[in-house]
Amino acid sequence: MSNQEFTFLGNTMENVSIKYGIFLVMWGAVITWLSQSESFTSWIPALLGLPIFLFGWLTRLKPSKKKLFMHFAVFFGLLAFLSGIDFVRGIGSELGPFSNPYAGSSKLFLLTTGGLYCFLCIKSFKFARLNNSLKNADETQS
């Protein structure tokens, strides 16, 4: 790991992506199992987590493609966040956002974790761009 890399709690963003992807897949499986849901929608967190995990893993395998893979990963993180926005709609309903506690908790989970993941990715992209600009400025001065 280089000193010129953004980290969150000691993890590079590709490690965050891998762990977050695994967590989303596990969340989808556990919620589906606990709720005994036969609905495809209970698997939405897992379906969003799988590509985040895969793009994080591909970044490890092909570091030269890190920028591309991480942009794909953040796209799926954004989809997770947007999927969770449906939680807000439930606030205005008569029964509230937790009328179905499993669905409500999954939506809230996607909203918060997807938002945090996107925020971290954007910070990482800014960090990389700033470091690249500083590196190019140092090379020009030498």
Secondary structure, 3 states (H helix, E strand, C coil): CCCCCCEECCEEHHHHHHHHHHHHHHHHHHHHHHHCCCCHHHHHHHHHHHHHHHHHHHHHHCHHHHHHHHHHHHHHHHHHHHHHCHHHHHHCCCCCCCCCHHHHHHHHHHHHHHHHHHHHHHHHHHHHHHHHHHHHHHHHHC
